[in-house]
Amino acid sequence: MATSEHHLRFEPPGAPHATVLIVPPLFEEANRTRRTLVLAMRALAARGFAAVMPDLPGQNESLVALEDVDLDTWQAALAGVAAEIDGPVLVASVRGGALIDHKAKAAGWWRLAPTGGASLLRTLLRARVAADREAGVASSVESLTEAAKSEALLLAGNRLSPAMIAQLGAAEVQPVEPLRSVALGAGGIAGTPLWLRAEPGEDAAMAGAIADDIAAWGAACGVI
């Protein structure tokens, strides 16, 4: 399934040191961070890396309905993308992207502000409750959670299946090696939490910092 989806790719002028497989945040957070991640991919290419950000089934230009996929689908699809890349692969995940990156075969993993699935699901459910309230509809996190056991829910513009919601609620970031896990802010990557903004944003300085840190991690992994 992974091979039929669109891949955004940037190449360096010469032979790449490695390919960085970018795994964006999940759901609406992906839209809010995409512009900055594309800038980071361009910066990686300038530093001698190829950079790939695939559409997984149900994302962006995919012809697969989001309601028909779950986390298992995404994990398998991402592993398929990694398997098709020639040469060493560094997986770079942001936020909820770290929930689906562990089945890919890679020379190293880099994660920015990884978060558990339960936290993401609570945010989605609370957003739905707030939207319902504005529309004059009574709902609660508890009632939506119960409904999600038997029917798909529209959460922040994403129609998610019972399987996706159940898996998301139980999903934890899995251990991988070698791993660099980076926080946002003091002691980590300088920048703003774009995933919290109401609209998509752009932070060029943050994109450069991401590229620098990934390149340094590639050297530490022995890829370069």
C-alpha positions as CSV (number, residue, x, y, z in Angstrom):
1,M,0.0,0.0,0.0
2,A,2.8,2.4,0.8
3,T,4.2,2.4,-2.8
4,S,1.0,3.8,-4.2
5,E,1.1,7.0,-2.1
6,H,2.8,10.3,-3.0
7,H,6.2,11.0,-1.5
8,L,7.7,14.5,-1.2
9,R,11.4,14.2,-1.7
10,F,14.4,16.6,-1.7
11,E,17.8,15.5,-3.0
12,P,21.3,17.0,-2.2
13,P,23.5,18.2,-5.1
14,G,25.7,15.0,-4.9
15,A,25.3,11.5,-3.5
16,P,23.4,11.7,-0.2
17,H,25.0,10.8,3.1
18,A,21.8,9.1,4.0
19,T,18.0,9.5,3.6
20,V,16.0,11.1,6.3
21,L,12.5,9.7,6.5
22,I,10.3,12.4,8.0
23,V,7.3,11.3,10.0
24,P,5.1,14.3,10.7
25,P,2.7,14.6,13.7
26,L,-0.7,12.9,13.3
27,F,-4.0,14.3,12.2
28,E,-4.5,18.1,12.4
29,E,-1.0,18.6,13.9
30,A,0.5,17.5,10.6
31,N,-1.2,20.4,8.8
32,R,0.1,22.9,11.3
33,T,3.7,21.8,11.0
34,R,4.0,20.8,7.4
35,R,5.5,24.1,6.1
36,T,8.2,24.0,8.7
37,L,9.0,20.4,8.1
38,V,9.3,21.1,4.3
39,L,11.8,23.9,5.2
40,A,13.7,21.4,7.3
41,M,13.8,18.9,4.4
42,R,15.3,21.6,2.1
43,A,17.8,22.4,4.8
44,L,18.8,18.7,5.1
45,A,19.3,18.6,1.4
46,A,21.7,21.5,1.7
47,R,23.6,19.6,4.3
48,G,24.0,16.5,2.1
49,F,21.0,14.4,3.0
50,A,18.1,13.2,1.0
51,A,14.8,13.9,2.7
52,V,11.5,12.0,2.2
53,M,8.1,12.7,3.7
54,P,5.5,10.2,2.5
55,D,1.8,10.4,2.4
56,L,0.6,7.4,4.3
57,P,-2.8,5.8,3.5
58,G,-5.6,8.2,4.4
59,Q,-3.3,11.2,4.5
60,N,-3.2,14.2,2.1
61,E,-3.4,13.0,-1.5
62,S,-4.0,9.4,-0.6
63,L,-7.0,7.8,-2.3
64,V,-7.6,5.7,0.8
65,A,-10.2,7.0,3.2
66,L,-8.8,7.8,6.6
67,E,-11.7,6.0,8.2
68,D,-10.4,2.8,6.6
69,V,-6.9,2.9,8.3
70,D,-5.6,2.5,11.8
71,L,-2.2,2.8,13.5
72,D,-1.2,-0.7,12.4
73,T,-1.8,0.3,8.8
74,W,0.4,3.4,9.2
75,Q,3.2,1.4,10.9
76,A,3.3,-1.2,8.2
77,A,3.1,1.5,5.4
78,L,6.0,3.5,6.9
79,A,8.1,0.3,7.3
80,G,7.4,-0.4,3.6
81,V,8.6,3.1,2.6
82,A,11.8,2.7,4.6
83,A,12.4,-0.7,3.0
84,E,12.3,0.8,-0.5
85,I,15.0,3.4,0.3
86,D,18.5,2.6,-1.0
87,G,21.3,3.3,1.5
88,P,21.2,4.2,5.2
89,V,17.9,5.6,6.6
90,L,17.5,8.0,9.5
91,V,13.9,8.2,10.8
92,A,12.9,11.6,12.1
93,S,9.5,11.8,13.8
94,V,7.6,14.6,15.4
95,R,5.0,14.3,18.2
96,G,2.6,11.5,17.4
97,G,4.7,10.4,14.4
98,A,6.8,8.6,17.0
99,L,3.9,6.2,17.6
100,I,4.3,4.7,14.2
101,D,8.0,4.8,13.5
102,H,9.4,1.8,15.4
103,K,8.8,-0.9,12.7
104,A,10.9,0.8,10.1
105,K,14.4,-0.5,9.7
106,A,16.8,2.4,10.1
107,A,20.4,3.3,11.1
108,G,19.0,5.6,13.8
109,W,15.9,7.3,15.0
110,W,15.4,11.0,15.9
111,R,12.3,12.2,17.7
112,L,11.1,15.7,18.5
113,A,8.6,16.1,21.4
114,P,7.2,12.5,21.2
115,T,3.8,12.1,22.8
116,G,1.6,9.2,23.7
117,G,-1.6,8.3,21.9
118,A,-3.9,8.8,24.9
119,S,-2.8,12.5,25.2
120,L,-3.5,13.0,21.5
121,L,-6.9,11.4,21.7
122,R,-7.9,13.5,24.7
123,T,-7.1,16.6,22.7
124,L,-9.1,15.5,19.8
125,L,-12.1,14.5,22.0
126,R,-12.0,17.8,23.9
127,A,-11.9,19.7,20.5
128,R,-15.0,17.8,19.4
129,V,-16.8,18.6,22.7
130,A,-16.0,22.3,22.3
131,A,-17.2,22.3,18.7
132,D,-20.4,20.5,19.7
133,R,-21.0,23.1,22.4
134,E,-20.7,26.0,19.9
135,A,-23.2,24.2,17.7
136,G,-25.6,23.7,20.6
137,V,-25.1,20.0,20.8
138,A,-24.5,18.3,24.2
139,S,-21.6,15.9,24.3
140,S,-18.8,14.8,26.6
141,V,-15.5,13.1,26.4
142,E,-17.1,10.1,28.2
143,S,-20.1,9.9,25.8
144,L,-17.9,10.2,22.7
145,T,-15.5,7.5,24.0
146,E,-18.5,5.2,24.5
147,A,-19.8,6.0,21.0
148,A,-16.4,5.4,19.5
149,K,-16.6,1.7,20.5
150,S,-19.1,1.0,17.7
151,E,-19.0,3.9,15.2
152,A,-16.6,6.2,13.5
153,L,-16.2,9.7,15.0
154,L,-15.4,13.0,13.3
155,L,-12.6,14.5,15.4
156,A,-11.1,17.8,14.4
157,G,-11.9,17.2,10.8
158,N,-10.7,13.6,10.8
159,R,-13.2,10.7,10.6
160,L,-11.6,8.0,12.7
161,S,-12.7,4.4,12.9
162,P,-13.3,2.5,16.2
163,A,-10.1,0.6,15.6
164,M,-8.1,3.8,15.1
165,I,-9.5,5.4,18.2
166,A,-9.0,2.2,20.3
167,Q,-5.4,1.8,19.1
168,L,-4.7,5.5,19.6
169,G,-5.9,5.5,23.2
170,A,-3.6,2.6,24.1
171,A,-0.6,3.6,22.0
172,E,2.8,4.4,23.6
173,V,6.0,5.4,22.0
174,Q,8.1,2.3,21.6
175,P,11.8,2.0,22.4
176,V,14.2,2.0,19.5
177,E,18.0,2.1,19.2
178,P,20.0,4.2,18.5
179,L,17.7,7.0,19.5
180,R,18.0,10.7,20.0
181,S,14.8,12.2,21.7
182,V,14.7,16.0,21.7
183,A,12.4,18.4,23.5
184,L,11.2,21.7,22.2
185,G,12.6,24.7,24.0
186,A,15.4,25.1,26.5
187,G,18.0,22.4,26.1
188,G,16.4,21.1,22.9
189,I,15.3,22.5,19.6
190,A,14.6,26.3,19.8
191,G,11.2,27.1,18.3
192,T,7.5,27.4,18.9
193,P,5.0,24.5,19.3
194,L,3.5,24.9,15.9
195,W,1.1,22.0,16.6
196,L,-0.7,24.1,19.2
197,R,-1.5,26.9,16.8
198,A,-5.0,27.4,15.3
199,E,-3.6,27.8,11.8
200,P,-0.6,26.4,10.0
201,G,2.6,28.3,10.8
202,E,6.2,28.5,9.7
203,D,9.4,28.8,11.7
204,A,12.5,29.0,9.5
205,A,14.9,29.1,12.4
206,M,13.3,26.0,13.9
207,A,13.6,24.2,10.6
208,G,17.3,25.0,10.4
209,A,17.8,23.8,14.0
210,I,16.0,20.6,13.2
211,A,18.2,20.0,10.2
212,D,21.4,20.8,12.2
213,D,20.4,18.4,15.0
214,I,19.5,15.5,12.6
215,A,22.8,16.0,10.7
216,A,24.7,15.9,14.0
217,W,22.8,12.8,15.0
218,G,23.6,11.2,11.7
219,A,27.3,11.7,12.4
220,A,26.9,10.3,15.9
221,C,25.3,7.2,14.5
222,G,28.2,6.7,12.2
223,V,26.1,7.3,9.1
224,I,28.3,10.0,7.8
